[in-house]
Amino acid sequence: MKIFFNRLPWSIVIVLIATLGLAPFVPQPHLFEKLQMLANGELKQAIDIFDLILHASPLVILILKLFFHFSKKEQ
């Protein structure tokens, strides 16, 4: 897995964050809407849970890429 994230170009990660992670841009990104629903205890339907996972996945990819990038530099 470390090899995959080290080979994954930063440009791909940035495009994923800018498009899927923040889509739709108006009135507010789905990710923020779904996180608000989660905090309020309103995230109950399967489609909403899937939507949260879908729009949060680029953020998870970014976090893992950053983690492996900086752990590689320490060695």
N, C-alpha and C positions, 0 to 999 in steps of 0.2 A: 504494500500500500504506500509505503514511503517513496518508492521509486515512481509510482504513478503521480503522486502530488509534486514531486520534484521535477518531473518531466512536463507537467501540465503548464502551458504558457500563462503568464500573468494576464495577457490580453484576453484570453478566453474567460478567465475568472472575472475580470472587470466587465466584460460584455454580459456575462450571466447575471451579475449583480445589478447592472444598469437596466437590463430588460426584464428578466423573469423575477428577480428579487424585488424590484420596485414597481412592477406592472400591476394594475393600471395606475397611471400617474395622477389621474383626476377622478374623484375628489380626494382620495387618499390611497396609498398603496395597500393592496390586500394584506400584506404581511403585518402592517400596523393595525389594520382592522381586525385581523384574526388574533393578534396578540392581545388587543383590548377585549375581545370576546373571551379569550382564555382567562384573562385576569378577572373578568366579571362573572365567570362561571357559566357563560352562555354558549360555549363551544361544545355542542352535543351531537349535531348531525354529522354523519360520516363524510359528506361532501365538504363541510367546513374543516374537518380534521385533515382530510386529504389536501385541501387548499392551503392550509397552514404548512404542511410538510412540503408541498410543492414550492411554495414561495420562500420558505426558509432554507431550502436545500442549497442555493448559491451562497448564503451566508455561512453555512456549515462548511462548504467547500473552501471558502476564503479562510475561515479559522483554521482548518486543517492544513491548508497550504502555508499559511503564516507559521504555524507550529513547526511543520517539518522544515521549512526554510530556515528558521532561526535555530532549531536544534541541530541542523546540519553545520551551521557556522561555528558552533561551540566545539565541535569535534576536532 
